[in-house]
Amino acid sequence: MPDTLIRPYPDLITWREARRLSQTDAAKLLGISQSTYSRMERGVKFLRGPLAKRIMEQTGVSLEKLVGIV
C-alpha cells in the first residue's frame, strides 16, 4: 500500500531547525534513515507506536502535536 499524504509535521521542522540540524543529523539522533525523516516532515510517513514515542521523547514535541490533535 503506498503512503498517502496526511499532513506535514511542522513541529519536527521547528525542532530540527532550532538545533541547526540537517535532516541527516536529525534522523541519526532519532535512529531512523534520512529518507524516513524527510517523509515524516513532508507528511507522507505515518507516525506509529514505538517510532512516535521515540520521536516524542527525543524532540520534546508532544504526541498530540505529532498526530495532529492540537
Stockholm file with secondary structure:
# STOCKHOLM 1.0

chainA/1-70         MPDTLIRPYPDLITWREARRLSQTDAAKLLGISQSTYSRMERGVKFLRGPLAKRIMEQTGVSLEKLVGIV
#=GR chainA/1-70 SS CCCCCCCCCHHHHHHHHHTTCCHHHHHHHHTSCHHHHHHHHHTCSCCCHHHHHHHHHHHCCCHHHHHTCC
#=GC SS_cons        CCCCCCCCCHHHHHHHHHTTCCHHHHHHHHTSCHHHHHHHHHTCSCCCHHHHHHHHHHHCCCHHHHHTCC
//
